[in-house]
Amino acid sequence: MKAVVMAGGEGSRLRPLTVGRPKPLVPICNRPIMEHILVLLKRHGITDILATVHYLADEIQAAFGDGSDYGVQMSYSMEETPLGTAGSVKKAEAQLRDGAFLIVSGDALTDCNLTRAIAFHKEKGGVATIVLNREPNPLEFGVVITDANGRVERFLEKPGWSEVFSDTVNTGIYILEPSVFDLMEPDRAYDWSGDVFPRLLDQDLPIYGFIMDGYWSDIGSLQQYREAQEHLLAGRLDLPIPGKLSVPGVYVGQNCSIDPRANIVPPVCIGDGVKIKADAKVGPYTSIGYNALVEEEASIDRSVVWDSTYIGSNANIRSAIIASRATIKRDVTIHEDAVIGDRCLIDVAAVVRPRVKIWPDKLVERGSTVTMSLVWGSRWRGALFRELGVAGLSNIEITPDFAVRLGAAFGSSLPPRSRIVTSRDSTRSSRMIKRAIIAALLSAGCDVLDLRSAAVPIARHFIKAAGAVGAVNTRKLPGNTRVTLVELFDSRGAYLSKAMERKVETAFFREDFRRTDPDDLGVIDFASRAVEEYQADFFNHIPYEENSQRIKLVADYGYSSLAAIYPAMLERLSIDSISLNGFNDAKLAPRTPSEISKHIGNVCNIVQTLGYDMGMLITDEGERLTVADDTGRVLSGHALFGAICLLVAKTHPNATIAMTVTAPQRLESLLTKEGINIIRTRADSRSLMNTALEEQVTFAGDERGGFIFPEIHPGFDAPFSFGKLLWMLQKTGAKLSEVVDSLPAFHLAYEQVRCPFEAKGAVMRRIGEESRDGERVELVDGIKIYDRNSWVLVLPDAVEPLFHVYAESDEEKESKSLANEYAKKIREMQLV
């Protein structure tokens, strides 16, 4: 059997290590990753090997030549332009048409039993076999689910936690029949998991999954790269380590000079020609490259040091990576997860802080303390964007220097002279962060329209009115006054697409920022008429009717800026209102459930005391709404959402309403009978907004008081939603309490279950396996399992180590029992 080694990748996530070297040549224990793969292939009798190359292809060809040094026969297929994982193999079709062939990544580390995988492929007789691995955190991989016979039923590339339905992931190792080439055209880009395998499934051609027992790592990050060295040294995978085993756990190359007084702590790998002087300490879990020199009393612990590197006396290196020909002088301290690029010079007594990355050929002057990456990026956290944007502790994680880098990344991802709207809440920390972001946007050549303090719905609406390409809003995170949230919007007022977020994230981590000529810097203007534009559009969609029934209202503005404009707008809708908490102070705004409950409770008391018709509370800088009806009853969650849905059905015939997967089935049934088209979305706000924008939806909402009428903009808008509610009540002549009373009872239950991230995928797989027979399963978001009169939804949280369990049935007791049953299952599955 022939093998194809995919060696064309750039390895951008391993920068600065891969600035001048392709990822397959990055060493693990002094042997390039791709050499480990060649050793593995030869072990399993595969010696006819084709390598597909693109990035720094000459380097790979020079390193491996014709393969004779490794006991194999090498040939190469050059991609002039990237053709994708499958397109690059299609280019070499002529060499692979004579039988089944194996594909393996040249930049992943594995000791997979390829012989067993090939035997499995032959036994099953499928068109393709995907080698699978159990992965505790499957977010960065393609998740695959198979039936009891090993046949692939479904897969999904790089899911979010809510989409994870298994912990079984695609390793990028495939055994394929030549017939797969018939699905591709020459010189076109194709991806195996994104294009070819879905076509095979669509045509009902058999794809099988072989679950490997050994070790596999795609070495997708610098941390994983260093961990791979530790795993190989610790014996977690069955691959040879170069060097002679002098004492257990100590592998030493040829022509080394190690002083007897040096302290070598196993396991370590020491390359050819290394010199280690007296009282130096090396190890444990350390790899030293060829011809390195370690001076007296230097200490290297859990680190990777490449070839021809100098480590000065009393230098202290902890859990770091030092690339080739770097010079680390005496008394230098390099902290954990720092990376020093090729040929860098770190002068005497300098300190490199944790996670700092220094790109090749840089000089750090003596005595310096390097706190940020020099020229190119540092990865401050696992993921920059969360559900709503970028969030972190105010002035601890989200600092002005962090904000400058974020603003520069966003501005650099847009064309020069792009117009950006900026806004904030009234807190001092948000003002500080917004100003730092503005400075960075100007530096990148973007023009800024600053709204200063503004409600989020007004900011979203103004983007389109101003002809801007996007916006940045800074505020306190809903529910937590200690956390700052920075939201990035596109030209429609929606959150950035995932593709754009990745572009911004890449620029942020690499610090790949555009610096504009001083004569071309952006300009800043203070936005005018944003409120007037919003009001005009508001009344264009909610027409004033002079003879409308006047409604008496108690309005709590939650210390938002809307208090300055909304009372006059209500008056135009024939509303007599009393305003509470009507000055702008985000520090006092109700955010936690207890604070919101206290505010709306006060509103209810006033409504009942004065005999008013309604009460309302606006929270989250104008995004979310809670209402009290004429009886003083608090309407929130599904009750308020259901009431608005019913009013939409009566005033907008044949409307389309979007609701999340957590909304009651009984509400959907009621609305369907009223002639309403229902679209179910994932439970997160972003998905609801995207659906509202893209599917011609009349109304969308969730159970937390976030409501969308896309006619004005695609985001949550409490003032507009409440205006619509009032208009629909006036139009129908109904009281809100009457509408609520006409709704069916919603017997919903909810439980929250703690679960480590590494166990989430396994839990989802087991729940999916248990629910296959005799039950309808829906995978819109998490796993939703239907019975005849009930359903339960198991939803992994995207950010926190926990599961959300929702259930609905005919009786409240039964719903609670169902939620409790699945919560118990999740707890038990974690222990397996």
C-alpha positions in Angstrom: 0.0 0.0 0.0 1.1 3.5 -0.8 1.0 6.3 1.7 0.4 10.0 1.2 2.0 12.3 3.8 0.2 15.7 3.9 3.1 18.1 4.4 1.9 21.4 2.8 0.7 23.2 5.9 2.0 26.5 7.1 1.7 25.8 10.8 0.6 29.4 11.6 -0.5 28.4 15.1 3.0 27.4 16.0 4.5 30.8 15.1 7.2 32.0 15.7 8.6 28.5 15.5 7.3 28.1 11.9 8.3 31.5 10.5 11.2 30.0 8.6 10.4 26.3 8.8 7.4 24.2 7.8 5.6 22.5 10.6 6.5 19.0 9.5 10.2 19.9 10.2 9.5 21.2 13.7 11.4 18.7 16.0 10.0 16.6 18.8 12.8 15.1 20.9 15.3 16.2 18.2 13.5 14.4 15.4 11.2 16.3 12.9 7.5 15.5 13.3 7.5 14.1 9.7 10.4 11.8 10.4 8.4 10.3 13.3 5.7 9.6 10.7 8.1 8.0 8.3 9.4 5.8 11.1 5.8 4.7 11.9 5.0 4.0 8.2 8.1 1.9 7.8 7.3 0.0 11.0 4.0 -1.1 9.4 5.6 -2.1 6.1 4.7 1.0 4.1 7.7 2.3 2.2 6.3 3.8 -1.0 5.5 7.3 0.2 4.3 10.4 -1.6 4.5 13.8 0.2 2.3 16.7 -0.9 4.2 20.0 -0.3 3.4 23.7 -0.6 4.8 26.0 2.2 8.6 26.0 2.1 8.5 22.9 0.0 12.2 23.0 -0.8 13.0 22.7 2.9 11.0 19.4 3.2 12.5 18.0 0.0 16.0 18.9 1.1 15.4 17.3 4.5 14.1 13.9 3.3 15.4 13.7 -0.3 14.5 10.3 -1.9 13.9 8.7 1.5 16.8 6.3 1.2 18.3 7.6 4.5 15.1 6.4 6.2 14.6 3.1 4.4 11.7 4.4 2.3 11.1 5.6 -1.2 10.0 9.3 -1.3 8.3 11.3 -4.1 6.7 14.7 -4.0 3.7 16.5 -5.4 4.0 20.3 -5.4 1.0 22.5 -4.9 1.6 25.8 -6.7 -1.6 27.2 -5.1 -3.3 25.7 -2.1 -5.8 23.0 -3.2 -7.1 21.8 0.2 -6.5 18.5 1.9 -8.3 16.5 -0.9 -7.4 18.7 -3.9 -3.7 18.3 -3.2 -4.1 14.5 -3.3 -6.2 14.7 -6.4 -3.3 16.4 -8.1 -1.2 13.2 -7.6 -4.1 10.9 -8.7 -2.0 9.2 -11.5 0.4 7.8 -8.8 -2.4 6.5 -6.6 -4.9 4.8 -9.0 -3.5 1.3 -8.6 -5.2 0.5 -5.3 -6.2 1.6 -1.8 -3.9 4.2 -0.3 -3.2 5.7 3.2 -3.3 9.4 4.0 -1.5 10.6 7.1 -0.7 14.1 8.3 3.0 15.0 8.3 2.6 17.4 11.2 0.7 15.3 13.7 2.3 12.9 16.2 0.9 9.4 16.5 1.8 5.8 17.1 -1.5 4.5 15.5 -1.5 0.8 14.7 -1.8 1.3 10.9 -1.7 -2.4 10.3 -4.9 -2.9 12.2 -6.5 0.2 10.6 -5.7 -1.2 7.1 -7.1 -4.6 8.0 -10.3 -3.0 9.3 -10.7 -1.1 6.0 -10.3 -4.3 4.0 -12.7 -6.2 6.2 -15.4 -3.5 5.9 -15.0 -3.0 2.2 -15.9 0.7 2.4 -14.9 3.5 0.0 -13.2 5.3 2.9 -12.0 4.6 6.5 -11.4 7.5 8.9 -9.1 6.8 11.8 -10.8 8.2 14.9 -9.6 9.1 18.4 -11.3 9.9 21.7 -10.6 13.5 22.5 -11.6 15.1 25.8 -11.9 18.6 24.2 -13.2 18.0 20.6 -13.8 21.7 19.8 -10.8 22.1 17.5 -11.5 18.9 15.5 -14.0 17.2 13.3 -16.5 15.3 15.4 -17.6 11.9 14.0 -20.4 9.6 15.1 -20.6 6.0 13.9 -23.2 3.2 14.3 -22.5 -0.1 16.1 -20.9 -1.5 12.9 -18.5 1.4 12.6 -20.2 3.0 9.7 -20.1 6.8 9.8 -23.5 8.4 10.3 -22.6 12.0 10.8 -19.7 14.4 11.3 -19.2 18.1 12.0 -16.1 20.2 11.6 -14.9 22.2 14.6 -18.2 22.5 16.5 -19.1 24.7 19.4 -19.9 23.0 22.7 -23.6 23.1 21.9 -23.0 21.2 18.7 -20.8 18.5 20.2 -22.5 15.1 19.9 -19.5 12.9 20.5 -15.9 13.0 21.7 -14.8 10.8 18.8 -12.8 13.0 16.4 -11.2 12.8 13.0 -7.4 12.4 13.2 -6.8 13.2 9.5 -5.6 9.6 8.9 -7.6 8.0 6.1 -7.5 4.8 4.1 -9.2 5.4 0.7 -10.1 3.6 -2.5 -9.2 5.3 -5.7 -12.8 5.8 -6.6 -12.9 8.8 -4.4 -11.1 10.7 -7.1 -14.2 10.5 -9.3 -15.9 13.0 -7.0 -13.3 15.7 -7.7 -12.4 17.8 -10.7 -8.7 18.6 -11.4 -7.1 21.8 -10.1 -9.9 22.7 -7.8 -9.7 23.0 -4.0 -11.4 20.3 -2.0 -11.4 19.3 1.6 -11.8 15.6 2.7 -14.1 16.3 5.6 -15.8 19.4 4.2 -16.4 18.3 0.6 -15.6 14.7 -0.3 -16.9 12.8 2.8 -20.2 14.7 2.8 -20.7 13.7 -0.9 -20.0 10.1 0.0 -22.6 10.2 2.7 -25.1 12.0 0.4 -24.6 9.2 -2.2 -25.0 6.5 0.6 -21.5 5.2 -0.1 -20.0 3.4 2.9 -17.5 5.4 5.1 -16.3 3.6 8.2 -14.6 4.9 11.3 -11.7 3.0 13.0 -11.2 4.0 16.6 -7.5 3.8 17.4 -6.1 2.8 20.7 -2.8 4.6 20.7 -1.6 8.2 21.0 -2.5 11.0 18.6 -1.9 14.8 18.8 -2.3 17.3 16.0 0.1 19.6 17.8 -2.2 22.5 17.1 -0.7 25.0 19.6 2.6 25.8 21.2 1.4 24.3 24.5 0.5 21.0 22.7 3.9 21.1 21.0 5.7 21.2 24.4 3.3 18.6 25.9 4.0 16.3 23.0 7.7 16.3 24.0 6.7 15.4 27.5 4.4 12.6 26.4 7.1 11.1 24.2 9.6 11.3 27.0 7.1 9.8 29.5 6.6 6.8 27.3 2.9 7.6 26.5 3.5 6.6 22.8 5.4 3.9 21.2 7.9 5.7 19.1 11.7 5.6 19.3 13.6 8.4 20.9 17.0 9.3 19.3 20.1 8.8 21.4 21.6 6.2 23.6 19.8 5.2 26.8 22.7 5.9 29.3 20.5 5.6 32.4 16.8 5.0 32.6 15.0 8.0 31.1 18.1 9.8 29.8 18.7 9.6 26.0 22.1 11.0 25.0 23.4 11.6 21.5 26.9 11.1 20.1 29.9 13.3 21.0 28.3 14.9 24.0 30.2 16.4 26.9 28.3 16.3 30.2 30.2 17.3 33.4 29.9 14.7 36.1 28.7 17.4 38.5 25.8 18.4 36.2 22.4 17.3 37.5 20.5 15.5 34.7 16.9 14.6 35.9 15.1 12.1 33.8 13.3 11.9 31.5 15.5 14.0 29.1 16.6 13.8 25.5 20.1 15.3 24.7 21.1 15.6 21.1 24.5 15.1 19.4 27.4 17.4 20.3 25.7 18.9 23.4 28.0 20.3 26.1 26.6 20.7 29.7 28.8 22.2 32.3 29.2 21.7 36.1 26.2 22.4 38.4 23.8 22.9 35.5 20.4 21.3 36.0 18.6 19.8 33.0 15.2 18.1 33.3 12.9 16.6 33.9 10.9 16.5 30.6 13.4 18.5 28.7 14.8 18.1 25.2 18.2 19.7 24.2 19.0 20.0 20.5 22.2 19.2 18.7 25.4 21.3 19.5 23.8 23.3 22.3 25.9 24.7 25.1 24.6 24.9 28.6 26.8 26.9 31.0 27.5 26.4 34.7 24.5 26.6 37.1 22.0 27.1 34.3 18.6 25.5 35.0 16.4 24.1 32.2 13.1 22.4 33.4 10.2 21.0 31.2 11.5 23.0 28.3 12.4 22.5 24.6 15.8 23.8 23.4 16.6 23.5 19.7 19.9 23.1 17.9 23.0 25.3 18.3 21.6 27.3 21.2 23.6 28.9 23.9 22.3 28.9 27.5 24.4 31.2 29.8 25.4 30.7 33.4 22.7 30.9 36.0 20.0 31.2 33.3 16.7 29.9 34.5 14.3 28.4 31.9 11.0 27.1 33.0 8.5 25.3 30.6 9.6 27.4 27.7 10.6 26.9 24.0 13.9 28.1 22.7 14.4 27.9 18.9 17.6 27.4 16.9 20.8 29.5 17.4 19.2 31.6 20.1 21.6 33.2 22.6 20.4 33.2 26.2 23.0 35.1 28.3 23.8 34.8 32.0 21.2 35.5 34.7 18.3 35.5 32.2 14.9 34.2 33.4 12.4 32.8 30.9 9.0 32.0 32.3 6.5 29.3 31.4 5.0 29.1 27.9 7.4 31.8 26.6 8.8 31.2 23.1 12.1 32.6 21.9 12.5 32.6 18.1 15.4 31.6 15.9 18.6 33.6 16.3 17.3 35.9 19.1 19.7 37.4 21.6 18.4 37.8 25.2 21.0 39.8 27.0 22.2 39.7 30.6 19.6 39.5 33.4 16.6 40.1 31.1 13.3 38.6 32.2 10.8 37.2 29.7 7.3 37.0 31.2 4.9 34.0 30.8 3.4 33.5 27.4 5.5 36.1 25.7 6.6 35.3 22.2 9.7 36.8 20.6 9.9 36.6 16.8 13.2 35.6 15.1 16.3 37.8 15.0 15.3 40.2 17.8 17.5 41.7 20.5 16.3 42.1 24.1 18.6 44.5 25.9 20.2 43.6 29.2 18.1 44.0 32.3 14.9 44.4 30.3 11.6 42.9 31.4 9.6 41.8 28.4 5.9 41.8 29.3 4.4 41.7 25.7 5.4 39.9 22.6 8.0 41.5 20.5 6.6 42.3 17.0 4.4 39.2 16.7 1.5 37.7 18.7 0.9 36.2 22.1 -2.1 34.1 22.9 -3.6 35.6 26.0 -6.4 33.0 26.4 -7.8 30.0 24.7 -10.4 31.8 22.7 -10.7 35.6 22.2 -14.4 35.7 21.4 -17.2 34.4 23.5 -20.9 34.3 22.7 -21.5 38.1 22.8 -17.9 39.4 22.2 -14.7 39.7 24.1 -15.1 39.7 27.9 -12.8 39.8 30.9 -12.3 41.3 34.3 -12.3 45.1 34.1 -8.8 46.6 34.2 -7.3 43.2 35.0 -7.9 41.2 31.9 -9.5 43.9 29.7 -6.9 46.6 30.1 -6.1 49.6 27.9 -3.1 47.8 26.3 -5.4 44.8 25.6 -8.0 47.1 24.1 -5.4 48.8 21.9 -4.5 45.4 20.4 -8.1 44.4 20.0 -9.0 47.7 18.3 -5.9 47.4 16.0 -6.9 43.8 15.1 -10.4 44.9 14.2 -9.2 48.0 12.2 -6.6 46.0 10.4 -9.2 43.4 9.3 -11.2 46.2 7.5 -10.3 48.3 4.5 -8.5 51.6 5.1 -10.9 54.6 5.7 -13.6 52.3 7.0 -16.1 54.1 9.2 -16.6 52.6 12.6 -19.3 53.6 15.2 -18.2 53.5 18.9 -20.4 53.5 21.9 -20.3 52.6 25.6 -22.3 52.5 28.8 -21.7 55.2 31.5 -19.1 53.4 33.6 -15.6 54.8 33.9 -14.0 51.5 32.9 -16.0 51.3 29.7 -15.0 54.9 28.9 -11.4 54.1 29.4 -11.5 50.9 27.2 -13.5 52.6 24.4 -10.9 55.4 24.2 -8.1 52.9 23.9 -10.0 51.1 21.1 -10.6 54.4 19.3 -6.9 55.3 19.3 -6.1 51.9 17.8 -8.8 52.3 15.1 -7.4 55.7 14.1 -3.9 54.2 14.0 -5.1 51.5 11.5 -6.5 54.2 9.3 -10.2 53.9 10.2 -12.6 56.8 10.8 -14.5 56.8 14.0 -18.0 58.1 14.7 -18.3 58.3 18.5 -21.7 58.0 20.1 -20.2 58.3 23.6 -22.7 56.8 26.1 -25.6 55.2 24.2 -28.1 52.4 24.6 -27.2 49.3 22.6 -30.3 49.3 20.3 -29.5 52.9 19.3 -25.9 52.0 18.5 -27.0 49.0 16.4 -29.5 51.1 14.5 -27.1 54.0 13.9 -24.6 51.8 12.1 -26.7 51.5 9.0 -28.0 55.1 9.2 -24.4 56.4 9.3 -23.2 54.2 6.5 -20.6 52.5 8.8 -19.0 49.1 8.1 -19.2 48.1 11.8 -19.2 49.2 15.4 -17.6 48.6 18.8 -19.7 48.8 21.9 -18.1 48.6 25.4 -20.2 47.9 28.5 -20.4 45.8 31.6 -21.3 42.2 31.0 -25.0 41.6 31.7 -25.2 39.9 35.1 -21.6 40.8 36.3 -20.4 44.3 37.1 -16.8 43.2 37.4 -16.5 42.1 33.8 -16.1 44.3 30.8 -17.7 43.2 27.5 -16.5 44.5 24.1 -19.0 43.8 21.3 -18.1 44.0 17.6 -20.9 44.6 15.1 -21.0 44.4 11.3 -22.6 46.9 8.9 -26.1 45.4 9.6 -25.8 45.8 13.4 -25.4 42.1 13.9 -22.5 40.4 15.6 -19.5 39.7 13.4 -19.7 36.5 11.4 -17.6 33.6 12.7 -15.3 34.0 9.7 -14.7 37.7 10.5 -14.1 36.9 14.2 -11.5 34.4 13.2 -9.8 37.0 11.0 -9.8 39.5 13.9 -8.6 36.8 16.3 -5.7 35.8 14.0 -4.6 39.5 13.7 -4.9 39.9 17.5 -2.8 36.8 18.3 -0.2 37.5 15.7 -0.2 41.2 16.4 -0.3 41.6 12.7 -1.5 45.2 12.7 -1.7 47.7 9.9 0.1 50.9 10.8 -1.0 53.8 8.6 1.2 56.6 7.5 0.8 59.6 9.9 -0.8 61.7 7.0 -3.4 59.0 6.5 -4.5 58.4 10.1 -8.2 58.1 10.7 -10.4 61.0 12.0 -12.8 61.1 14.9 -16.2 62.8 14.8 -18.9 62.9 17.5 -22.0 61.3 16.0 -25.0 63.5 15.8 -28.7 62.7 15.2 -28.3 59.1 16.2 -31.3 59.4 18.6 -33.3 61.4 16.0 -32.6 58.7 13.4 -33.8 56.0 15.8 -36.9 57.9 16.8 -37.8 58.5 13.1 -37.5 54.8 12.3 -39.3 53.9 15.5 -42.4 55.8 14.6 -42.2 54.8 10.9 -42.7 51.2 12.1 -45.1 52.0 15.0 -47.5 54.6 13.6 -49.1 57.0 16.0 -52.9 56.6 16.1 -54.6 59.7 17.5 -57.7 58.0 18.8 -55.9 55.1 20.5 -56.8 54.0 23.9 -54.5 55.7 26.4 -52.5 53.4 28.7 -51.2 54.2 32.0 -47.6 52.9 32.6 -45.0 52.7 35.3 -41.6 52.6 33.6 -38.4 51.7 35.3 -35.4 52.6 33.1 -32.9 50.8 35.2 -30.5 53.8 35.2 -30.1 53.6 31.4 -29.7 56.5 28.9 -33.1 55.7 27.5 -34.7 57.6 30.3 -33.8 60.9 28.6 -35.7 60.1 25.3 -38.2 57.3 25.9 -40.9 59.1 28.0 -41.5 61.6 25.1 -41.7 58.7 22.7 -44.3 57.0 24.9 -46.4 60.1 25.0 -46.6 60.0 21.2 -48.0 56.5 21.5 -50.8 57.8 23.8 -49.1 56.5 27.0 -49.2 58.3 30.3 -46.1 57.2 32.1 -44.4 57.5 35.5 -40.6 57.2 35.2 -38.4 55.4 37.8 -34.6 55.4 38.1 -34.5 57.8 35.2 -30.9 59.0 35.2 -27.9 57.4 33.4 -25.6 55.5 35.8 -24.6 52.0 34.7 -23.0 51.3 38.1 -26.5 51.3 39.6 -28.2 49.3 36.9 -29.9 46.1 37.9 -27.9 43.1 36.5 -28.2 40.1 38.8 -31.5 38.1 39.0 -32.1 39.4 42.6 -31.6 43.0 41.6 -33.9 42.7 38.6 -36.5 40.9 40.8 -36.3 43.8 43.3 -36.8 46.4 40.6 -39.8 44.7 38.9 -41.3 44.0 42.3 -41.3 47.7 43.1 -42.9 48.4 39.7 -45.7 45.8 40.4 -46.5 47.4 43.8 -46.8 50.9 42.1 -49.0 49.5 39.3 -51.4 47.9 41.9 -51.4 50.9 44.2 -52.2 53.4 41.5 -54.4 51.1 39.5 -52.2 51.5 36.4 -52.5 49.3 33.3 -48.9 48.1 33.0 -45.4 48.3 34.2 -42.1 47.7 32.6 -38.4 47.4 33.4 -35.6 47.8 30.8 -32.2 46.2 31.6 -28.9 45.3 29.9 -28.4 48.8 28.3 -31.8 48.7 26.5 -31.6 45.1 25.3 -33.9 43.2 27.7 -37.4 43.7 28.9 -39.6 42.6 31.9 -43.2 43.6 32.1 -46.0 43.7 34.8 -49.6 43.4 33.6 -52.7 45.2 34.9 -53.1 42.7 37.8 -49.6 43.4 39.1 -48.4 40.0 37.8 -44.7 39.8 36.7 -44.4 38.7 33.1 -40.9 37.4 32.2 -39.5 34.3 30.5 -41.8 32.3 28.3 -44.9 34.0 29.6 -43.9 37.4 28.2 -42.5 35.8 25.0 -45.6 33.8 24.5 -47.9 36.8 25.0 -46.0 38.8 22.4 -46.1 35.9 20.0 -49.8 35.6 20.4 -50.3 39.4 19.7 -48.0 39.1 16.7 -50.2 36.2 15.4 -53.4 38.4 15.8 -51.8 41.5 14.2 -49.5 40.0 11.6 -51.3 37.3 9.7 -49.1 34.5 8.3 -46.1 35.8 10.3 -42.8 33.9 10.8 -41.6 33.7 14.4 -38.1 32.4 15.4 -37.7 30.8 18.9 -34.9 28.9 20.5 -34.9 25.2 21.1 -35.7 25.8 24.7 -39.1 27.4 24.0 -42.2 25.3 25.0 -43.5 22.9 22.4 -47.1 23.9 23.5 -46.4 27.4 22.5 -45.3 26.3 19.0 -48.4 24.1 18.7 -50.7 27.1 19.6 -49.0 29.4 17.2 -49.0 26.9 14.4 -52.8 26.6 14.8 -52.9 30.4 14.4 -51.2 30.1 11.0 -47.8 31.2 12.2 -44.6 29.7 10.7 -42.1 28.7 13.4 -38.3 28.5 13.0 -36.3 26.9 15.8 -32.8 28.2 16.4 -29.9 27.4 18.8 -30.2 28.7 22.3 -27.5 31.5 22.0 -28.3 35.1 21.2 -26.1 35.2 18.1 -28.0 32.4 16.4 -31.4 34.0 17.2 -30.2 37.3 15.7 -28.7 35.7 12.6 -31.9 33.8 12.0 -34.0 37.0 12.5 -31.8 38.7 9.9 -31.5 36.0 7.3 -34.9 34.2 7.3 -37.3 37.1 6.8 -38.6 36.7 10.3 -41.4 38.9 11.7 -40.5 38.5 15.4 -37.9 36.5 17.4 -37.2 36.2 21.1 -35.9 34.1 23.9 -37.0 33.4 27.5 -34.8 36.1 29.0 -36.6 39.1 27.8 -34.6 39.6 24.6 -36.9 40.4 21.7 -36.2 41.2 18.0 -38.3 42.9 15.4 -35.9 42.8 12.4 -37.7 45.7 10.7 -35.7 48.1 12.7 -32.4 46.2 13.3 -31.4 42.6 14.0 -30.6 42.9 17.7 -32.5 42.8 20.9 -34.4 46.1 21.4 -36.4 46.6 24.6 -37.8 50.1 23.8 -39.0 49.1 20.3 -40.3 45.8 21.4 -42.3 47.4 24.2 -43.6 50.0 21.7 -44.7 47.2 19.5 -46.4 45.5 22.4 -48.3 48.6 23.3 -49.3 49.2 19.6 -50.5 45.6 19.3 -52.6 45.9 22.5 -54.1 49.1 21.3 -54.8 47.5 17.9 -56.5 44.4 19.4 -58.2 46.3 22.3 -57.0 43.5 24.6 -55.6 43.8 28.1 -52.2 42.2 28.6 -53.5 40.0 31.4 -56.2 38.7 29.1 -53.6 37.7 26.5 -51.5 36.0 29.1 -54.5 34.1 30.5 -55.2 32.7 27.0 -51.8 31.0 26.9 -51.5 27.3 27.7 -49.7 26.3 30.9 -46.0 25.7 30.3 -44.7 22.9 32.4 -41.0 23.4 31.9 -38.1 22.3 34.2 -34.4 23.2 34.2 -31.3 21.8 35.9 -27.7 22.7 35.7 -25.0 20.1 36.0 -21.3 20.7 36.5 -19.0 18.8 34.2 -15.3 19.2 33.3 -14.6 20.3 29.8 -12.6 17.1 29.1 -15.7 14.9 29.9 -18.3 16.9 27.8 -17.7 15.1 24.5 -17.9 11.7 26.1 -21.1 12.5 27.9 -22.7 13.8 24.7 -21.6 10.7 22.8 -23.1 8.4 25.4 -26.4 10.3 25.6 -26.6 10.1 21.8 -25.9 6.4 21.8 -28.6 5.7 24.5 -31.3 7.7 22.6 -31.1 6.1 19.2 -33.7 3.5 19.3 -37.4 4.4 19.3 -36.9 8.1 20.1 -36.8 11.2 17.8 -33.5 13.0 18.3 -32.9 16.6 17.1 -29.4 18.1 16.9 -30.1 21.7 16.2 -28.4 22.7 19.5 -27.1 20.0 21.9 -29.2 16.8 21.9 -33.0 17.2 22.1 -34.8 13.9 22.7 -38.6 13.7 22.0 -41.0 11.2 23.5 -44.7 11.1 22.7 -45.7 14.0 25.1 -42.4 15.3 26.3 -38.9 16.3 25.4 -35.6 16.8 27.1 -32.7 18.9 25.9 -29.1 18.3 27.0 -27.0 21.4 26.1 -23.3 21.8 26.9 -22.4 25.4 27.9 -20.1 27.1 25.4 -18.0 28.8 28.1 -18.4 27.2 31.5 -17.8 23.6 32.5 -21.4 22.6 32.9 -24.5 21.2 31.1 -28.0 22.8 30.9 -30.9 20.3 31.0 -34.3 21.5 29.9 -37.5 19.4 29.9 -41.2 19.8 29.1 -44.1 17.5 29.6 -47.9 17.6 30.4 -47.3 17.9 34.1 -44.8 20.0 36.1 -43.9 17.0 38.3 -43.1 14.9 35.3 -41.0 17.7 33.7 -38.9 18.0 36.9 -38.5 14.2 37.1 -37.3 14.1 33.4 -34.8 16.9 34.0 -33.6 15.2 37.1 -33.2 11.9 35.4 -30.9 13.3 32.7 -29.0 15.4 35.2 -28.3 12.2 37.1 -27.2 10.5 33.9 -24.7 13.3 33.2 -23.2 13.0 36.7 -22.9 9.3 36.3 -21.4 9.4 32.8 -18.6 11.7 34.0 -17.4 9.0 36.3 -17.1 6.3 33.6 
